[in-house]
Amino acid sequence: MILAPALLMFLTLAIFGGRVAMAQQAVQTAAADAARTASIARTAGDAAGTAQSAASATLQSEGLRCTAMDTAVDTSGFSTPVGLPATVAATVACTVDLSDLVVPGLPGSRRLTSTVISPLDTYRERE
């Protein structure tokens, strides 16, 4: 009986760690998809819009529900002259609700962020 609370606390911490790790992987995947989608867009405006849609779709397909989600896309690479290397960066931030794991000292939510950089085609026309 003395070990039961300690075992329950250990189990809850293991579940907490697993959920955070899985959520971080989903956010990383969403950022990678957003960056890749932005890098194949024809214009900077299209890149930002398609990246946000890709990130949302990826998080939804991964089964991660964010209480707050932000997607920021750095499209400054589109202004780089053709023939010079350029990149697009996508940052996805997701606040994950962990309030169902009621353990003193654990946060009720956690904000996870990931940034991925994807290259633009060096010889593609940019607008």
ZADO-1210 file (C-alpha; in nm, 4 decimals, padded with zeros to 6 digits):
<atoms>
<atom x="00.0000" y="00.0000" z="00.0000" code="MET" pos="1"/>
<atom x="00.2889" y="00.2364" z="00.0622" code="ILE" pos="2"/>
<atom x="00.4229" y="00.1834" z="-00.2896" code="LEU" pos="3"/>
<atom x="00.0884" y="00.2479" z="-00.4611" code="ALA" pos="4"/>
<atom x="00.1066" y="00.6319" z="-00.4556" code="PRO" pos="5"/>
<atom x="00.4684" y="00.6291" z="-00.5725" code="ALA" pos="6"/>
<atom x="00.3870" y="00.3833" z="-00.8501" code="LEU" pos="7"/>
<atom x="00.0860" y="00.5902" z="-00.9559" code="LEU" pos="8"/>
<atom x="00.3011" y="00.9068" z="-00.9632" code="MET" pos="9"/>
<atom x="00.5693" y="00.7316" z="-01.1709" code="PHE" pos="10"/>
<atom x="00.3077" y="00.6018" z="-01.4150" code="LEU" pos="11"/>
<atom x="00.1531" y="00.9479" z="-01.4516" code="THR" pos="12"/>
<atom x="00.4937" y="01.1055" z="-01.5137" code="LEU" pos="13"/>
<atom x="00.5677" y="00.8412" z="-01.7784" code="ALA" pos="14"/>
<atom x="00.2351" y="00.9162" z="-01.9505" code="ILE" pos="15"/>
<atom x="00.3065" y="01.2904" z="-01.9305" code="PHE" pos="16"/>
<atom x="00.6509" y="01.2450" z="-02.0856" code="GLY" pos="17"/>
<atom x="00.5164" y="01.0201" z="-02.3597" code="GLY" pos="18"/>
<atom x="00.2376" y="01.2605" z="-02.4517" code="ARG" pos="19"/>
<atom x="00.4754" y="01.5561" z="-02.4653" code="VAL" pos="20"/>
<atom x="00.7232" y="01.3602" z="-02.6799" code="ALA" pos="21"/>
<atom x="00.4504" y="01.2499" z="-02.9218" code="MET" pos="22"/>
<atom x="00.3112" y="01.6035" z="-02.9409" code="ALA" pos="23"/>
<atom x="00.6588" y="01.7471" z="-03.0075" code="GLN" pos="24"/>
<atom x="00.7072" y="01.4974" z="-03.2912" code="GLN" pos="25"/>
<atom x="00.3718" y="01.5998" z="-03.4422" code="ALA" pos="26"/>
<atom x="00.4680" y="01.9686" z="-03.4228" code="VAL" pos="27"/>
<atom x="00.8051" y="01.8891" z="-03.5856" code="GLN" pos="28"/>
<atom x="00.6293" y="01.7020" z="-03.8669" code="THR" pos="29"/>
<atom x="00.3846" y="01.9905" z="-03.9149" code="ALA" pos="30"/>
<atom x="00.6707" y="02.2398" z="-03.9394" code="ALA" pos="31"/>
<atom x="00.8506" y="02.0197" z="-04.1932" code="ALA" pos="32"/>
<atom x="00.5359" y="01.9875" z="-04.4033" code="ASP" pos="33"/>
<atom x="00.4732" y="02.3622" z="-04.3824" code="ALA" pos="34"/>
<atom x="00.8303" y="02.4460" z="-04.4875" code="ALA" pos="35"/>
<atom x="00.8255" y="02.2001" z="-04.7761" code="ARG" pos="36"/>
<atom x="00.4871" y="02.3261" z="-04.8973" code="THR" pos="37"/>
<atom x="00.6080" y="02.6864" z="-04.8769" code="ALA" pos="38"/>
<atom x="00.9266" y="02.6043" z="-05.0679" code="SER" pos="39"/>
<atom x="00.7372" y="02.4744" z="-05.3714" code="ILE" pos="40"/>
<atom x="00.4925" y="02.7673" z="-05.3865" code="ALA" pos="41"/>
<atom x="00.5294" y="03.0113" z="-05.6769" code="ARG" pos="42"/>
<atom x="00.5008" y="03.3342" z="-05.4738" code="THR" pos="43"/>
<atom x="00.5696" y="03.4471" z="-05.1180" code="ALA" pos="44"/>
<atom x="00.1989" y="03.5126" z="-05.0630" code="GLY" pos="45"/>
<atom x="00.1043" y="03.1642" z="-05.1762" code="ASP" pos="46"/>
<atom x="00.3820" y="03.0185" z="-04.9622" code="ALA" pos="47"/>
<atom x="00.2460" y="03.1661" z="-04.6398" code="ALA" pos="48"/>
<atom x="-00.1097" y="03.0518" z="-04.7051" code="GLY" pos="49"/>
<atom x="-00.0261" y="02.7008" z="-04.8168" code="THR" pos="50"/>
<atom x="00.2180" y="02.6535" z="-04.5294" code="ALA" pos="51"/>
<atom x="-00.0482" y="02.7370" z="-04.2713" code="GLN" pos="52"/>
<atom x="-00.2938" y="02.4981" z="-04.4343" code="SER" pos="53"/>
<atom x="-00.0321" y="02.2224" z="-04.4479" code="ALA" pos="54"/>
<atom x="00.0581" y="02.2662" z="-04.0805" code="ALA" pos="55"/>
<atom x="-00.3064" y="02.2531" z="-03.9718" code="SER" pos="56"/>
<atom x="-00.3754" y="01.9467" z="-04.1858" code="ALA" pos="57"/>
<atom x="-00.0698" y="01.7654" z="-04.0502" code="THR" pos="58"/>
<atom x="-00.1567" y="01.8345" z="-03.6874" code="LEU" pos="59"/>
<atom x="-00.5113" y="01.7173" z="-03.7516" code="GLN" pos="60"/>
<atom x="-00.3927" y="01.3973" z="-03.9238" code="SER" pos="61"/>
<atom x="-00.1510" y="01.3340" z="-03.6344" code="GLU" pos="62"/>
<atom x="-00.4456" y="01.3600" z="-03.3951" code="GLY" pos="63"/>
<atom x="-00.3006" y="01.6537" z="-03.2027" code="LEU" pos="64"/>
<atom x="-00.5538" y="01.9086" z="-03.0854" code="ARG" pos="65"/>
<atom x="-00.3967" y="02.2436" z="-03.0064" code="CYS" pos="66"/>
<atom x="-00.5729" y="02.4884" z="-02.7778" code="THR" pos="67"/>
<atom x="-00.3766" y="02.7579" z="-02.9629" code="ALA" pos="68"/>
<atom x="-00.1782" y="02.7191" z="-03.2838" code="MET" pos="69"/>
<atom x="00.0453" y="02.9657" z="-03.4655" code="ASP" pos="70"/>
<atom x="00.2285" y="02.9245" z="-03.7935" code="THR" pos="71"/>
<atom x="00.4895" y="03.1787" z="-03.9008" code="ALA" pos="72"/>
<atom x="00.6572" y="03.1574" z="-04.2407" code="VAL" pos="73"/>
<atom x="00.9715" y="03.3496" z="-04.3356" code="ASP" pos="74"/>
<atom x="00.9379" y="03.4033" z="-04.7090" code="THR" pos="75"/>
<atom x="01.2210" y="03.6562" z="-04.7449" code="SER" pos="76"/>
<atom x="01.4069" y="03.4030" z="-04.9614" code="GLY" pos="77"/>
<atom x="01.1622" y="03.4702" z="-05.2435" code="PHE" pos="78"/>
<atom x="01.3229" y="03.8119" z="-05.2910" code="SER" pos="79"/>
<atom x="01.6674" y="03.6566" z="-05.3475" code="THR" pos="80"/>
<atom x="01.7769" y="03.6803" z="-05.7127" code="PRO" pos="81"/>
<atom x="01.7556" y="03.3658" z="-05.9239" code="VAL" pos="82"/>
<atom x="02.0825" y="03.1725" z="-05.9220" code="GLY" pos="83"/>
<atom x="02.1553" y="03.2425" z="-05.5560" code="LEU" pos="84"/>
<atom x="02.0659" y="02.9934" z="-05.2822" code="PRO" pos="85"/>
<atom x="01.7581" y="03.0842" z="-05.0791" code="ALA" pos="86"/>
<atom x="01.5444" y="02.9224" z="-04.8125" code="THR" pos="87"/>
<atom x="01.2002" y="02.9366" z="-04.6563" code="VAL" pos="88"/>
<atom x="01.1514" y="02.8788" z="-04.2840" code="ALA" pos="89"/>
<atom x="00.8311" y="02.7655" z="-04.1150" code="ALA" pos="90"/>
<atom x="00.7727" y="02.7842" z="-03.7413" code="THR" pos="91"/>
<atom x="00.4783" y="02.5991" z="-03.5907" code="VAL" pos="92"/>
<atom x="00.3740" y="02.6548" z="-03.2296" code="ALA" pos="93"/>
<atom x="00.1046" y="02.4516" z="-03.0576" code="CYS" pos="94"/>
<atom x="-00.0276" y="02.4739" z="-02.7026" code="THR" pos="95"/>
<atom x="-00.1205" y="02.1231" z="-02.5882" code="VAL" pos="96"/>
<atom x="-00.3770" y="02.0702" z="-02.3108" code="ASP" pos="97"/>
<atom x="-00.2451" y="01.8379" z="-02.0407" code="LEU" pos="98"/>
<atom x="-00.4987" y="01.9242" z="-01.7721" code="SER" pos="99"/>
<atom x="-00.6424" y="01.5719" z="-01.7740" code="ASP" pos="100"/>
<atom x="-00.3213" y="01.4559" z="-01.6029" code="LEU" pos="101"/>
<atom x="-00.3950" y="01.5933" z="-01.2583" code="VAL" pos="102"/>
<atom x="-00.0640" y="01.5765" z="-01.0763" code="VAL" pos="103"/>
<atom x="00.0644" y="01.8491" z="-00.8471" code="PRO" pos="104"/>
<atom x="00.3598" y="02.0276" z="-01.0023" code="GLY" pos="105"/>
<atom x="00.2814" y="01.9375" z="-01.3643" code="LEU" pos="106"/>
<atom x="00.1648" y="02.2173" z="-01.5948" code="PRO" pos="107"/>
<atom x="-00.1923" y="02.2101" z="-01.7278" code="GLY" pos="108"/>
<atom x="-00.0680" y="02.2937" z="-02.0758" code="SER" pos="109"/>
<atom x="00.2573" y="02.3123" z="-02.2648" code="ARG" pos="110"/>
<atom x="00.3580" y="02.5222" z="-02.5655" code="ARG" pos="111"/>
<atom x="00.5625" y="02.3271" z="-02.8181" code="LEU" pos="112"/>
<atom x="00.7472" y="02.4984" z="-03.1014" code="THR" pos="113"/>
<atom x="00.9446" y="02.3746" z="-03.3990" code="SER" pos="114"/>
<atom x="01.1175" y="02.5527" z="-03.6879" code="THR" pos="115"/>
<atom x="01.2200" y="02.3849" z="-04.0139" code="VAL" pos="116"/>
<atom x="01.4094" y="02.5417" z="-04.3055" code="ILE" pos="117"/>
<atom x="01.3569" y="02.4240" z="-04.6620" code="SER" pos="118"/>
<atom x="01.5594" y="02.5344" z="-04.9677" code="PRO" pos="119"/>
<atom x="01.4109" y="02.7094" z="-05.2680" code="LEU" pos="120"/>
<atom x="01.5119" y="02.5909" z="-05.6128" code="ASP" pos="121"/>
<atom x="01.8173" y="02.8012" z="-05.7004" code="THR" pos="122"/>
<atom x="01.7273" y="02.8391" z="-06.0680" code="TYR" pos="123"/>
<atom x="01.3517" y="02.8718" z="-06.0413" code="ARG" pos="124"/>
<atom x="01.1887" y="03.2017" z="-06.1282" code="GLU" pos="125"/>
<atom x="01.0814" y="03.3874" z="-05.8149" code="ARG" pos="126"/>
<atom x="00.8100" y="03.6478" z="-05.7844" code="GLU" pos="127"/>
</atoms>
